[in-house]
Amino acid sequence: MNNIDLEKAKTQQLSVVLAYLLWWFLGIFGMHRLYTKQKRWWIYILVGFIGLITTFILIGYLILIGLFILWVIDGFKLNNIVKDFNLNILEEFERSSEEIN
């Protein structure tokens, strides 16, 4: 029974490769943040939309540059975010298996 629960916990873990693919191709929309279950993932969509709307008055370009910088920073932090999420899944499994015993 314990091995089955461990396999269930492992299936809840996130893939670093998939997180980086989402970051690279759909990161400007915040899909990597949605995948890693981070709060406020919708900020990417909101800021991007505001940036696109305001490009005609040139402020939008500054907003989009800021969004790009945030996207690059997320790229550097993404590996640790996924590792922490996966570690939390395993810690919850250990806590629940200790409670049963």
Secondary structure as GFF3:
##gff-version 3
##sequence-region A 1 101
A	DSSP	alpha_helix	2	11	.	.	.	ID=ss1
A	DSSP	alpha_helix	16	26	.	.	.	ID=ss2
A	DSSP	three_ten_helix	27	29	.	.	.	ID=ss3
A	DSSP	alpha_helix	31	35	.	.	.	ID=ss4
A	DSSP	alpha_helix	43	53	.	.	.	ID=ss5
A	DSSP	three_ten_helix	54	57	.	.	.	ID=ss6
A	DSSP	alpha_helix	59	100	.	.	.	ID=ss7
###
